[in-house]
Amino acid sequence: MAKHILIIVTGGIAAYKMCDVCSKLSKLDYEIKVVMTKHASEFVGKASFEALTHNKVHVDEFKSSEYDIPHISLADWADMVLVAPATANIIAKMRSGIADDLASTVLLATVAPVFVAPAMNVHMLEHPSTQENIAVLQERGVQIIDSEFGHLACGYNGKGKLASVETMVSTVHDFQSKKSSLATKDFDGLTILITAGPTYEKIDPVRFIGNRSSGKMGLALAKAALSRGAKVDLVLGPVSVPIIGHENLRVLPVESALDMLQACLSHFERSDICIGAAAVSDLRPAESAQQKLKKGKDDMSSISLVENPDIIATLAREKHEGQYMVGFAAETEHVEEYAQKKRVNKSLDMIVANKVGGTKEVFGADNNTASIITKSGTTQLPELSKDELAHKILDAILQERC
Ligand code: PMT
């Protein structure tokens, strides 16, 4: 999952260097948002940052069409914050808790790790106030990316130059890498059976009944579970999204609902958790023609259909003590109510309800807005990337299993 870094650019000649920082971090797969103070925007235009980050740049405004309360949304969104170049002024505000513009307010509101790269005139940096402010921030856990010696824009030689782009990028990236490698493997020892993608129900060798599931939701679950130490059996309908390779991943490609049921039944026994993210066709043609049906020759005005078995409900009937069953519900109306009924009727421990067929597409999209429903209650989630939603679902499973 891409890590979110919020870069706060304050007024200094070195602000332009932050374009290079954005470019390098984005190549390392960070999602970047930028807040600029009014003074910073006099040194470098926000259009440069918007082009590099593909995100709106916030310049000191408190009202935005995208966010109701921008300082809180941005503060919560950030996994880490980099303040660079950091002026003596922003450092003093951070130390004192002054919140009189967007940048300082976000810094007061965030609980994410904060990195500060000071850049200023040598005397301002050496001034006891600045030195004391920096020391207090360090004591509070803020990480200072030290300024460098050199020729300063103000004409002086001495300490106060913004750290190099490479130093800033490697400091935040090393921190993130260490954090990720220490991330808990909370699914270690667990095996998860996941169904994903559509099923294709053959009418003849070239035609089928199917749907628009891309498999992205199921794959996001598989990726999240693998990153947390699980073994995954992924029963995957016909999809075109790229499949990740992983030593703990077994991919079982299938085409129809009957194939999917067989694959699930063969791997269900060894699973601790089963998640049905696939969009399984409820119906299939009673017969599929061996040869392509011909207009004018074959009767194509009607196809008789039979019901497919309900895979997740079949597995839930066979489940043994300790196995945890999760379904998805794709509903167009009364989403949570219908999903709750499905959870009970199919004997599932949890159901993830998502609204389909509305203005926001779910099939094939990268984002989803869902509610997690268990017997203990309903948790409504905001719109998240499918990767983020997958982690929320796994968090909820762990919490409910114990
Ligand atoms: O693949 P994406 O493009 O990322 O889209 C994700 C998604 C919309 C497919 C996914 O989020 C989702 O909602 N999957 C379930 C879709 C669905 O078929 O929902 P349903 O309400 O019809 O079925 C309820 C549950 O029963 C599901 O867990 C389904 O997998 C299961 N089912 C349904 C019918 C059947 N014959 N067998 C089943 O196991």
Residues whose N, C-alpha, C, O or C-beta is under 5 A from the ligand:
A	BS01	PMT	G197 R212 S213 S214 G215 K216 M217 G276 A277 A278 A279 V280 S281 D282 N308 P309 D310 I311 I312 A313 G327 F328 A329 A330 N354 V362 F363 G364 A365
